[in-house]
Amino acid sequence: MNSRFMRALARATSVLGLTVAAFAATAGPAGAAPQPMGQCTTSSGVVLAVDFSHWGGPVYRSCGTAPTTGYELLNQGGWATTGTGHDGPAFICRIGYSGHQGGKQYPTPQQDDCVLTPPASAYWSYWHANPGQNTWEYSQLGAMLYKPKPGSVDLWIFGGTNIEGTEGKPTVTPDQLRAKNTRPTGGPAPKDTRTAAPLPPSVNTGPKPENPPPPTTAPGPTASESPSASASPSESVSPTPSAPPSSSAPAEAAPAPGPAVVDAAPAADTQHDAGSYLPAVATGALVLLIGAAAVFAAKRRRRAE
């Protein structure tokens, strides 16, 4: 009787070990190779962007190879995530980058212990923009299941949104994050990069097209020819008298401040979260042991009768 129980227990333990190994292989990051930002182009690689502006940080962006999954992108090149104890590593609860605050992951344990599923008003939401698309699409798949297309952009922002993605949309556009170059860069810039469209001011959007800034602030000779310019040098930069007073208001409100976009250079992989799925494994082991004990008790009762 005891030998039968031991054989059953050994078989259950073996099954549990295979299950844990398969789960760990699925959860662990693999496949994506971090690349310098210049290696991403309009048709190759995938741009990963993470918005830390909720904590006063910038929007970091990096480049990864494709094909890959959203989870692999978010766990290579110095990036690391933590899942929840309830849902496992597939549910992204914390994100950190080794080049930002020493790799500190956000939200901090004081803000969210990542045991249960985060509330819909404070969690990392997942957004995509396919190649050539300048609108965001709220992800309908988890990071482990979604496979971004070459030339696309993945973005993670912290806050709240609804399942349709009509609330809590990103404040940056895909074009502010995606690579503009058609060929990988890293050495001397190709000649044709000079023909790229001008990039938005004060936003780092990758391989620079080297376009000279427009001379919008330099005082021109036309201002000095104005009759009022002889009063003082400072008056030469004022708006022309022919412009209506109301036209200056929209010009002052045009540059809307937003989070800075910073390239995240590939770094050594940090230690990835491996403990978030241990509660599920422990629960499975306990269930198997209880089941084996129940089978043993039932057989013993049957023989006694």
Backbone as numpy.savetxt, mean C-alpha at the origin, in Angstrom:
# Nx Ny Nz CAx CAy CAz Cx Cy Cz
-6.22 -51.15 23.20 -7.06 -49.95 23.20 -6.19 -48.70 23.20
-5.19 -48.68 24.07 -4.31 -47.53 24.14 -3.52 -47.37 22.85
-3.13 -48.51 22.24 -2.37 -48.41 21.00 -3.22 -47.82 19.88
-4.51 -48.18 19.86 -5.39 -47.60 18.85 -5.53 -46.09 19.05
-5.65 -45.71 20.29 -5.78 -44.28 20.57 -4.52 -43.53 20.15
-3.37 -44.14 20.45 -2.11 -43.48 20.10 -1.95 -43.37 18.59
-2.39 -44.44 17.86 -2.30 -44.37 16.41 -3.22 -43.28 15.86
-4.42 -43.18 16.42 -5.35 -42.14 15.98 -4.81 -40.74 16.28
-4.20 -40.62 17.47 -3.64 -39.34 17.84 -2.47 -38.97 16.94
-1.63 -39.95 16.61 -0.50 -39.69 15.73 -0.97 -39.28 14.34
-2.05 -39.95 13.84 -2.58 -39.60 12.54 -3.14 -38.18 12.54
-3.83 -37.83 13.61 -4.39 -36.47 13.71 -3.29 -35.43 13.78
-2.22 -35.75 14.52 -1.10 -34.80 14.63 -0.43 -34.61 13.28
-0.31 -35.71 12.52 0.31 -35.61 11.20 -0.50 -34.72 10.27
-1.82 -34.91 10.29 -2.71 -34.08 9.47 -2.59 -32.62 9.88
-2.52 -32.37 11.20 -2.39 -31.00 11.68 -1.09 -30.38 11.20
0.00 -31.15 11.24 1.29 -30.63 10.78 1.26 -30.25 9.32
0.64 -31.09 8.48 0.54 -30.76 7.06 -0.31 -29.52 6.84
-1.37 -29.39 7.63 -2.23 -28.21 7.51 -1.48 -26.94 7.87
-0.72 -27.00 8.98 0.05 -25.83 9.40 1.08 -25.46 8.34
1.76 -26.47 7.78 2.77 -26.19 6.77 2.17 -25.55 5.53
1.01 -26.06 5.10 0.35 -25.48 3.93 -0.10 -24.06 4.21
-0.62 -23.83 5.41 -1.08 -22.50 5.76 0.09 -21.52 5.81
1.20 -21.94 6.40 2.37 -21.06 6.49 2.92 -20.74 5.11
2.91 -21.75 4.22 3.41 -21.51 2.87 2.54 -20.51 2.13
1.23 -20.58 2.38 0.31 -19.64 1.74 0.45 -18.25 2.30
0.65 -18.16 3.64 0.68 -16.86 4.29 2.00 -16.13 4.09
3.09 -16.84 3.91 4.39 -16.22 3.82 4.58 -15.48 2.51
5.29 -14.35 2.54 5.52 -13.60 1.31 6.50 -14.31 0.40
6.24 -14.32 -0.87 7.13 -14.95 -1.84 6.75 -14.48 -3.22
7.70 -14.46 -4.11 7.40 -14.22 -5.51 7.72 -12.83 -5.99
7.40 -11.79 -5.23 7.64 -10.43 -5.69 9.08 -10.04 -5.43
9.68 -9.35 -6.37 11.05 -8.87 -6.22 11.04 -7.35 -6.18
11.55 -6.75 -5.09 11.57 -5.28 -5.02 12.51 -4.70 -6.05
12.14 -3.56 -6.61 12.93 -2.91 -7.64 13.01 -1.41 -7.34
14.08 -0.75 -7.81 14.09 0.72 -7.74 12.90 1.29 -8.51
12.44 2.46 -8.10 11.24 3.02 -8.70 11.39 3.19 -10.21
12.60 3.45 -10.67 12.80 3.64 -12.09 12.58 2.41 -12.94
12.53 1.22 -12.30 12.31 -0.01 -13.05 10.85 -0.23 -13.39
9.95 0.48 -12.73 8.53 0.39 -13.08 8.27 1.32 -14.26
7.47 0.85 -15.20 7.12 1.65 -16.37 5.61 1.68 -16.54
5.17 2.27 -17.63 3.74 2.33 -17.91 3.15 0.97 -18.24
4.02 -0.02 -18.54 3.50 -1.34 -18.93 4.20 -2.49 -18.22
5.07 -2.21 -17.26 5.76 -3.28 -16.55 5.91 -2.92 -15.08
5.95 -3.96 -14.25 6.05 -3.72 -12.82 4.74 -3.22 -12.25
4.66 -3.19 -10.93 3.48 -2.70 -10.23 3.94 -1.68 -9.18
3.30 -0.53 -9.16 3.61 0.50 -8.17 2.77 0.23 -6.92
3.46 0.10 -5.79 2.79 -0.02 -4.49 2.88 1.31 -3.78
1.76 1.82 -3.29 1.75 3.07 -2.54 1.00 2.86 -1.23
1.55 3.42 -0.16 0.93 3.35 1.17 0.87 4.75 1.74
-0.32 5.17 2.15 -0.55 6.53 2.64 -0.49 6.54 4.17
0.57 7.16 4.73 0.72 7.29 6.18 0.28 8.67 6.67
-0.46 9.42 5.86 -0.82 10.78 6.25 -1.74 10.81 7.46
-2.40 9.72 7.78 -3.24 9.66 8.99 -2.41 9.91 10.23
-1.11 9.56 10.16 -0.20 9.77 11.28 0.83 10.85 10.98
0.54 11.72 10.01 1.42 12.82 9.70 2.57 12.47 8.77
2.55 11.28 8.19 3.61 10.86 7.29 3.26 11.09 5.84
4.17 10.73 4.93 3.92 10.92 3.51 3.23 9.71 2.89
3.04 9.77 1.59 2.62 8.61 0.81 3.90 8.00 0.22
4.23 6.80 0.66 5.40 6.11 0.11 4.97 5.27 -1.08
5.83 5.22 -2.08 5.56 4.35 -3.20 6.83 3.58 -3.57
6.64 2.36 -4.04 7.76 1.52 -4.42 7.37 0.70 -5.63
8.34 -0.02 -6.18 8.13 -0.80 -7.40 8.38 -2.27 -7.11
7.52 -3.12 -7.62 7.68 -4.56 -7.49 7.45 -5.24 -8.82
8.00 -6.43 -8.96 7.83 -7.16 -10.21 6.41 -7.72 -10.31
6.04 -8.09 -11.51 4.74 -8.70 -11.77 4.97 -9.86 -12.74
4.16 -10.94 -12.69 2.95 -11.08 -11.87 3.28 -11.34 -10.40
2.38 -10.93 -9.56 2.52 -11.09 -8.13 1.14 -10.90 -7.50
1.07 -10.94 -6.18 -0.18 -10.66 -5.48 0.00 -9.38 -4.67
-1.13 -8.80 -4.27 -1.06 -7.60 -3.46 -0.37 -7.84 -2.14
-0.52 -9.05 -1.60 0.13 -9.37 -0.32 1.64 -9.46 -0.48
2.10 -10.05 -1.58 3.53 -10.16 -1.81 4.17 -8.78 -1.98
3.48 -7.90 -2.70 3.98 -6.54 -2.87 4.16 -5.83 -1.53
3.26 -6.12 -0.61 3.23 -5.43 0.67 4.11 -6.12 1.71
4.87 -7.13 1.30 5.74 -7.84 2.23 7.08 -8.14 1.59
7.65 -7.14 0.92 8.98 -7.27 0.32 9.62 -5.90 0.23
10.95 -5.89 0.09 11.64 -4.63 -0.08 11.56 -3.70 1.12
11.49 -4.25 2.33 11.43 -3.42 3.53 10.02 -3.21 4.06
9.01 -3.68 3.32 7.63 -3.58 3.79 7.26 -4.81 4.61
6.38 -4.63 5.57 5.91 -5.75 6.39 4.51 -5.44 6.90
3.73 -6.49 7.11 2.36 -6.33 7.59 2.09 -7.25 8.77
1.03 -6.95 9.47 0.53 -7.79 10.55 -0.96 -8.02 10.32
-1.37 -9.28 10.42 -2.79 -9.60 10.29 -3.48 -9.52 11.63
-4.68 -10.08 11.69 -5.43 -10.10 12.95 -5.46 -11.52 13.50
-5.61 -11.61 14.82 -5.72 -12.92 15.43 -6.98 -13.65 15.01
-8.02 -12.90 14.68 -9.30 -13.50 14.30 -9.31 -13.94 12.84
-8.71 -13.15 11.95 -8.81 -13.41 10.52 -7.53 -13.94 9.89
-6.40 -13.87 10.61 -5.14 -14.33 10.06 -4.40 -13.25 9.30
-3.24 -13.57 8.74 -2.39 -12.56 8.09 -3.00 -11.98 6.82
-4.00 -12.63 6.23 -4.58 -12.12 4.99 -5.34 -10.82 5.22
-5.85 -10.58 6.42 -6.53 -9.33 6.72 -5.48 -8.35 7.24
-5.13 -7.36 6.44 -4.06 -6.43 6.78 -4.53 -5.50 7.89
-3.89 -5.64 9.05 -4.24 -4.79 10.19 -3.21 -3.70 10.41
-1.91 -4.02 10.21 -0.84 -3.04 10.37 0.08 -3.09 9.16
0.65 -1.93 8.82 1.62 -1.83 7.74 2.80 -1.00 8.22
4.00 -1.44 7.87 5.21 -0.69 8.22 6.23 -0.76 7.11
7.08 0.25 7.05 8.18 0.31 6.08 9.46 0.61 6.84
10.51 -0.15 6.57 11.75 -0.03 7.34 12.38 1.35 7.22
12.06 2.09 6.15 12.61 3.42 5.98 11.78 4.51 6.61
10.71 4.15 7.31 9.83 5.14 7.95 9.68 4.81 9.42
10.14 5.72 10.26 10.03 5.56 11.71 10.64 4.23 12.19
11.73 3.83 11.56 12.42 2.62 12.00 11.64 1.34 11.78
10.71 1.36 10.81 9.92 0.16 10.54 8.69 0.03 11.42
8.37 1.04 12.17 7.19 1.00 13.05 5.93 0.77 12.24
5.11 -0.17 12.68 3.88 -0.48 11.96 2.71 0.31 12.54
1.82 0.69 11.64 0.64 1.47 12.01 -0.63 0.76 11.56
-1.71 0.88 12.38 -1.80 1.55 13.68 -0.98 0.84 14.74
-0.58 1.54 15.76 0.24 0.97 16.81 -0.60 0.02 17.67
0.03 -0.84 18.46 -0.74 -1.73 19.35 -1.65 -0.97 20.31
-1.26 0.26 20.67 -2.13 1.05 21.55 -3.38 1.52 20.82
-3.28 1.68 19.51 -4.43 2.14 18.74 -5.32 0.98 18.30
-4.74 -0.18 18.04 -5.50 -1.37 17.65 -4.67 -2.59 17.99
-5.20 -3.47 18.83 -4.43 -4.65 19.23 -4.41 -5.74 18.15
-5.19 -5.55 17.08 -5.22 -6.49 15.95 -5.60 -7.91 16.37
-6.43 -8.01 17.36 -6.96 -9.32 17.76 -8.23 -9.62 16.98
-9.16 -8.67 17.00 -10.41 -8.82 16.25 -10.34 -8.00 14.96
-11.32 -8.18 14.09 -11.38 -7.43 12.85 -11.53 -5.94 13.14
-10.70 -5.07 12.53 -10.82 -3.63 12.79 -12.18 -3.10 12.39
-12.62 -1.99 12.99 -13.91 -1.40 12.63 -13.86 -0.80 11.23
-15.02 -0.67 10.61 -15.10 -0.13 9.25 -14.71 1.33 9.18
-14.61 2.01 10.32 -14.26 3.42 10.33 -12.76 3.65 10.52
-11.99 2.58 10.75 -10.55 2.74 11.00 -9.82 1.46 10.61
-9.54 1.33 9.32 -8.82 0.15 8.84 -8.09 0.49 7.55
-7.19 -0.38 7.12 -6.48 -0.19 5.86 -7.36 -0.65 4.70
-7.78 0.29 3.86 -8.58 -0.07 2.69 -7.65 -0.19 1.47
-8.05 -1.02 0.53 -7.21 -1.44 -0.59 -7.82 -0.95 -1.90
-7.01 -0.24 -2.73 -7.49 0.37 -3.95 -6.57 0.02 -5.12
-7.15 -0.03 -6.33 -6.40 -0.35 -7.54 -6.68 0.67 -8.64
-5.70 0.79 -9.53 -5.87 1.57 -10.77 -5.13 0.82 -11.86
-5.86 0.34 -12.85 -5.26 -0.41 -13.95 -4.42 0.51 -14.84
-3.60 -0.05 -15.72 -2.77 0.78 -16.60 -3.60 1.79 -17.38
-3.17 3.05 -17.37 -3.87 4.11 -18.09 -5.11 4.63 -17.41
-5.47 4.10 -16.26 -6.69 4.50 -15.56 -6.34 5.52 -14.48
-7.09 6.62 -14.42 -6.82 7.67 -13.43 -7.91 7.77 -12.38
-8.68 6.71 -12.20 -9.67 6.63 -11.14 -9.41 5.38 -10.32
-9.71 5.46 -9.03 -9.46 4.35 -8.12 -10.64 3.39 -8.08
-10.33 2.13 -7.93 -11.35 1.09 -7.76 -11.12 0.39 -6.43
-12.15 0.37 -5.60 -12.04 -0.29 -4.30 -11.94 -1.80 -4.51
-10.94 -2.42 -3.90 -10.68 -3.83 -4.14 -11.82 -4.70 -3.63
-12.26 -5.61 -4.48 -13.28 -6.58 -4.09 -12.66 -7.91 -3.70
-11.34 -7.99 -3.70 -10.63 -9.20 -3.31 -9.62 -8.86 -2.22
-9.25 -9.86 -1.43 -8.23 -9.69 -0.42 -6.85 -9.60 -1.07
-5.87 -9.13 -0.28 -4.53 -8.92 -0.82 -3.89 -10.22 -1.31
-4.22 -11.35 -0.68 -3.62 -12.62 -1.10 -4.23 -13.16 -2.39
-5.42 -12.69 -2.74 -6.10 -13.19 -3.93 -5.96 -12.25 -5.12
-5.78 -10.96 -4.87 -5.72 -10.01 -5.98 -4.36 -10.04 -6.65
-4.35 -10.07 -7.98 -3.12 -10.07 -8.77 -3.10 -8.83 -9.65
-2.36 -7.80 -9.25 -2.33 -6.56 -10.03 -1.67 -6.75 -11.39
-2.14 -5.97 -12.36 -1.63 -6.06 -13.72 -0.35 -5.24 -13.87
0.53 -5.65 -14.77 1.74 -4.85 -15.04 1.36 -3.43 -15.47
2.03 -2.45 -14.88 1.73 -1.06 -15.18 0.64 -0.45 -14.33
0.09 -1.22 -13.39 -0.99 -0.72 -12.54 -0.43 -0.18 -11.22
-1.35 0.37 -10.41 -0.98 0.97 -9.13 -1.85 0.36 -8.03
-1.21 -0.05 -6.93 -1.90 -0.50 -5.73 -1.74 0.57 -4.65
-2.82 0.90 -3.95 -2.76 1.93 -2.91 -3.48 1.44 -1.66
-2.85 1.66 -0.51 -3.45 1.37 0.80 -3.58 2.69 1.56
-4.80 2.97 2.03 -5.02 4.17 2.83 -5.74 3.76 4.11
-5.49 4.51 5.18 -6.11 4.20 6.47 -7.26 5.15 6.73
-8.37 4.60 7.17 -9.56 5.39 7.46 -10.78 4.52 7.40
-11.79 4.98 6.72 -13.02 4.20 6.61 -13.66 4.37 5.24
-14.30 3.33 4.78 -15.04 3.39 3.52 -16.14 2.34 3.55
-17.04 2.44 2.60 -18.08 1.43 2.50 -17.68 0.38 1.48
-18.44 -0.69 1.38 -18.07 -1.81 0.53 -18.12 -1.43 -0.95
-18.89 -0.40 -1.30 -18.95 0.04 -2.69 -17.77 0.95 -3.05
-17.04 1.43 -2.05 -15.92 2.32 -2.32 -16.33 3.72 -2.70
-17.53 4.14 -2.35 -17.99 5.49 -2.68 -17.65 6.48 -1.58
-17.21 6.01 -0.43 -16.83 6.87 0.69 -15.37 6.61 1.04
-14.73 7.63 1.60 -13.35 7.48 2.04 -12.38 7.24 0.91
-12.59 7.87 -0.24 -11.71 7.67 -1.38 -10.35 8.31 -1.16
-9.31 7.83 -1.86 -7.97 8.42 -1.73 -7.96 9.89 -2.16
-7.05 10.65 -1.56 -6.91 12.06 -1.90 -5.88 12.28 -3.01
-5.06 11.27 -3.30 -4.11 11.35 -4.42 -4.70 10.60 -5.60
-4.26 10.94 -6.80 -4.75 10.28 -8.00 -3.75 9.23 -8.46
-4.20 8.25 -9.23 -3.25 7.25 -9.74 -2.12 7.86 -10.56
-2.40 8.93 -11.32 -1.36 9.55 -12.13 -0.29 10.22 -11.29
-0.60 10.58 -10.05 0.41 11.13 -9.17 1.36 10.05 -8.65
0.98 8.80 -8.79 1.77 7.71 -8.22 2.41 6.82 -9.26
1.76 6.65 -10.42 2.27 5.68 -11.38 3.54 6.18 -12.06
4.30 5.23 -12.60 5.51 5.56 -13.35 5.13 6.13 -14.71
5.85 7.16 -15.15 5.56 7.79 -16.43 6.48 7.31 -17.55
7.60 6.70 -17.19 8.56 6.30 -18.21 8.10 5.04 -18.94
8.45 4.94 -20.21 8.08 3.77 -21.01 9.15 2.70 -21.02
10.34 3.07 -20.55 11.43 2.10 -20.44 12.05 2.20 -19.05
12.56 1.09 -18.51 13.18 1.14 -17.18 14.34 2.14 -17.17
14.47 2.84 -16.05 15.56 3.79 -15.87 16.36 3.40 -14.63
17.44 4.07 -14.42 18.31 3.77 -13.29 19.70 4.28 -13.58
20.08 4.23 -14.86 21.33 4.82 -15.30 21.03 6.16 -15.93
21.70 6.49 -17.02 21.37 7.75 -17.72 19.94 7.74 -18.23
19.25 8.85 -18.08 17.85 8.92 -18.50 17.75 8.82 -20.01
16.81 8.01 -20.54 16.64 7.93 -21.99 16.27 9.29 -22.57
16.62 9.48 -23.85 16.34 10.76 -24.51 14.85 11.07 -24.55
14.02 10.02 -24.74 12.60 10.29 -24.94 11.88 10.65 -23.66
12.54 10.59 -22.50 11.86 10.99 -21.27 11.61 12.50 -21.24
12.33 13.26 -22.09 12.13 14.71 -22.10 10.78 15.09 -22.71
10.16 14.16 -23.42 8.87 14.45 -24.04 7.70 14.09 -23.15
7.99 13.60 -21.93 6.90 13.23 -21.03 6.13 14.47 -20.60
4.87 14.26 -20.23 4.04 15.38 -19.80 4.57 15.94 -18.49
4.44 17.26 -18.26 4.90 17.84 -16.99 4.20 17.19 -15.81
4.94 16.99 -14.73 4.39 16.36 -13.55 3.78 17.40 -12.63
2.84 17.01 -11.76 2.23 17.97 -10.83 3.30 18.57 -9.93
3.22 19.87 -9.60 4.24 20.50 -8.75 4.20 19.94 -7.34
5.36 19.89 -6.70 5.55 19.45 -5.32 5.12 18.01 -5.10
5.00 17.22 -6.14 4.65 15.81 -5.98 5.72 14.97 -6.67
6.38 14.09 -5.92 7.40 13.21 -6.48 6.71 12.03 -7.12
6.66 11.99 -8.42 5.96 10.91 -9.11 6.89 10.03 -9.92
8.12 9.88 -9.48 8.99 8.88 -10.08 9.99 9.47 -11.03
10.42 8.68 -12.00 11.45 9.13 -12.94 11.09 10.49 -13.52
11.94 11.48 -13.25 11.61 12.86 -13.61 11.83 13.08 -15.10
10.90 13.76 -15.77 11.05 14.01 -17.20 12.03 15.14 -17.50
12.56 15.79 -16.45 13.55 16.85 -16.61 13.00 18.05 -17.39
11.70 18.29 -17.26 11.12 19.47 -17.88 11.48 20.71 -17.07
11.94 21.79 -17.69 12.23 23.00 -16.90 10.96 23.60 -16.35
10.99 24.15 -15.12 9.77 24.75 -14.54 9.35 25.96 -15.32
8.07 26.18 -15.50 7.59 27.37 -16.23 7.92 28.63 -15.46
8.35 29.69 -16.15 8.73 30.95 -15.47 7.51 31.75 -15.05
6.78 31.20 -14.07 5.54 31.88 -13.66 5.79 32.92 -12.58
6.85 32.75 -11.78 7.07 33.67 -10.65 8.10 34.74 -10.95
8.90 34.57 -12.02 9.94 35.56 -12.30 9.31 36.85 -12.81
9.72 38.01 -12.29 9.15 39.29 -12.78 9.59 39.54 -14.20
8.68 39.73 -15.12 8.99 39.93 -16.53 9.11 41.41 -16.85
9.64 41.70 -18.03 9.80 43.12 -18.42 8.47 43.83 -18.63
7.42 43.04 -18.91 6.13 43.70 -19.14 5.63 44.36 -17.87
5.97 43.78 -16.70 5.52 44.38 -15.45 6.22 45.70 -15.20
7.51 45.78 -15.57 8.25 47.02 -15.33 7.79 48.14 -16.25
7.13 47.79 -17.37 6.66 48.81 -18.28 5.35 49.41 -17.83
4.74 48.85 -16.80 3.48 49.38 -16.31 3.71 50.74 -15.66
2.78 51.70 -15.82 2.97 53.03 -15.22 3.13 52.97 -13.72
2.50 51.99 -13.04 2.57 51.91 -11.59 3.85 51.28 -11.11
4.70 50.73 -12.03 5.89 50.01 -11.60 6.93 50.96 -11.05
6.87 52.25 -11.39 7.89 53.18 -10.94 7.74 53.54 -9.48
6.60 53.19 -8.87 6.38 53.53 -7.47 7.37 52.80 -6.58
7.48 51.48 -6.71 8.41 50.68 -5.91 8.61 49.36 -6.60
9.78 48.69 -6.37 10.01 47.39 -7.03 8.99 46.34 -6.64
8.48 46.37 -5.39 7.56 45.32 -4.96 6.23 45.37 -5.68
5.87 46.56 -6.22 4.59 46.67 -6.89 4.61 46.03 -8.27
5.79 45.71 -8.79 5.87 45.17 -10.14 5.36 43.75 -10.23
5.22 43.05 -9.12 4.74 41.67 -9.16 3.26 41.58 -8.85
2.58 42.70 -8.66 1.16 42.67 -8.37 0.38 42.35 -9.62
-0.88 41.88 -9.48 -1.69 41.56 -10.66 -1.90 42.79 -11.52
-2.09 42.59 -12.80 -2.32 43.71 -13.72 -3.63 44.38 -13.38
-3.72 45.70 -13.58 -4.96 46.42 -13.22 -6.16 45.93 -14.00
-5.95 45.37 -15.20 -7.09 44.96 -16.00 -7.76 43.70 -15.47
-7.08 42.96 -14.60 -7.65 41.72 -14.08 -8.68 42.06 -13.02
-9.87 41.48 -13.06 -10.88 41.77 -12.03 -10.44 41.23 -10.69
-10.82 41.86 -9.60 -10.40 41.43 -8.26 -10.81 40.00 -7.95
-11.95 39.57 -8.45 -12.42 38.23 -8.11 -11.59 37.14 -8.77
-10.86 37.47 -9.86 -10.11 36.44 -10.56 -8.91 35.97 -9.78
-8.42 36.78 -8.81 -7.25 36.36 -8.04 -7.61 35.34 -6.98
-8.85 35.25 -6.52 -9.23 34.32 -5.47 -9.08 32.87 -5.89
-9.60 32.45 -7.08 -9.41 31.04 -7.46 -7.95 30.69 -7.64
-7.12 31.63 -8.11 -5.71 31.34 -8.33 -5.02 31.03 -7.02
-5.39 31.74 -5.93 -4.78 31.49 -4.63 -5.24 30.17 -4.04
-6.46 29.73 -4.34 -6.98 28.49 -3.76 -6.65 27.27 -4.60
-6.06 27.46 -5.79 -5.81 26.35 -6.70 -4.88 25.29 -6.14
-3.68 25.66 -5.61 -2.76 24.62 -5.14 -3.25 24.00 -3.84
-4.05 22.95 -3.94 -4.57 22.27 -2.76 -3.47 21.43 -2.13
-3.15 21.68 -0.85 -2.10 20.89 -0.21 -2.54 19.45 -0.03
-1.60 18.55 -0.19 -1.88 17.13 -0.01 -0.66 16.43 0.53
-0.78 15.18 0.87 0.38 14.46 1.40 1.49 14.36 0.37
2.72 14.50 0.82 3.87 14.38 -0.08 4.02 12.94 -0.53
4.51 12.76 -1.76 4.75 11.43 -2.30 6.25 11.20 -2.33
6.71 10.14 -1.67 8.13 9.86 -1.51 8.41 8.45 -2.02
9.49 8.30 -2.78 9.90 6.98 -3.24 10.48 6.18 -2.08
10.03 4.95 -1.95 10.54 4.04 -0.91 11.59 3.13 -1.55
12.85 3.39 -1.25 13.92 2.59 -1.84 13.86 1.17 -1.31
14.11 0.17 -2.16 14.10 -1.22 -1.69 15.07 -1.41 -0.54
14.65 -2.12 0.48 15.48 -2.38 1.65 15.39 -3.86 1.98
16.22 -4.28 2.92 16.19 -5.68 3.34 14.83 -6.00 3.94
14.34 -7.19 3.64 13.04 -7.59 4.18 13.09 -7.63 5.69
12.06 -7.09 6.31 11.95 -7.13 7.75 11.28 -8.42 8.18
11.27 -8.65 9.48 10.65 -9.87 10.00 9.14 -9.78 9.84
8.59 -10.74 9.12 7.16 -10.69 8.83 6.36 -11.30 9.97
5.13 -10.89 10.05 4.24 -11.40 11.10 3.97 -12.88 10.88
4.27 -13.69 11.89 4.03 -15.12 11.80 3.14 -15.62 12.92
2.78 -14.73 13.82 2.02 -15.20 14.97 0.54 -14.98 14.86
0.09 -14.24 13.86 -1.32 -13.90 13.80 -2.21 -15.09 13.53
-1.65 -16.16 12.87 -2.48 -17.31 12.60 -2.26 -18.44 13.60
-1.40 -18.25 14.61 -1.17 -19.29 15.60 -2.41 -19.60 16.44
-3.24 -18.59 16.81 -4.46 -18.94 17.54 -5.33 -19.92 16.77
-5.45 -19.74 15.46 -6.27 -20.67 14.68 -5.65 -22.07 14.68
-4.32 -22.15 14.60 -3.64 -23.45 14.62 -3.86 -24.13 15.97
-3.70 -23.35 17.05 -3.90 -23.93 18.37 -5.33 -24.42 18.54
-6.27 -23.65 18.03 -7.67 -24.09 18.11 -7.88 -25.38 17.34
-7.29 -25.48 16.15 -7.42 -26.70 15.37 -6.82 -27.90 16.08
-5.66 -27.71 16.73 -5.04 -28.81 17.48 -5.93 -29.25 18.62
-6.51 -28.29 19.32 -7.39 -28.63 20.44 -8.62 -29.40 19.96
-9.17 -28.98 18.82 -10.34 -29.68 18.28 -9.98 -31.11 17.91
-8.82 -31.31 17.30 -8.40 -32.67 16.92 -8.20 -33.55 18.15
-7.60 -33.00 19.18 -7.38 -33.78 20.41 -8.70 -34.15 21.08
-9.61 -33.19 21.12 -10.91 -33.46 21.72 -11.66 -34.52 20.90
-11.57 -34.41 19.56 -12.22 -35.39 18.71 -11.65 -36.78 18.90
-10.33 -36.88 18.99 -9.71 -38.19 19.20 -10.12 -38.77 20.55
-10.15 -37.92 21.57 -10.57 -38.41 22.89 -12.03 -38.87 22.87
-12.88 -38.16 22.13 -14.29 -38.56 22.05 -14.44 -39.91 21.36
-13.67 -40.13 20.28 -13.71 -41.42 19.59 -13.26 -42.53 20.51
-12.18 -42.29 21.24 -11.68 -43.30 22.16 -12.71 -43.64 23.24
-13.36 -42.60 23.80 -14.36 -42.83 24.84 -15.56 -43.59 24.30
-15.97 -43.29 23.09 -17.11 -43.98 22.50 -16.81 -45.45 22.26
-15.63 -45.75 21.75 -15.26 -47.16 21.54 -15.18 -47.92 22.86
-14.64 -47.27 23.85 -14.53 -47.94 25.16 -15.90 -48.20 25.76
-16.84 -47.25 25.60 -18.18 -47.43 26.11 -18.89 -48.55 25.37
-18.67 -48.64 24.06 -19.30 -49.67 23.26 -18.81 -51.07 23.66
-17.52 -51.18 23.95 -17.00 -52.49 24.36 -17.52 -52.88 25.74
-17.68 -51.87 26.60 -18.16 -52.15 27.94 -19.61 -52.64 27.93
-20.37 -52.16 26.95 -21.75 -52.59 26.86 -21.85 -54.00 26.27
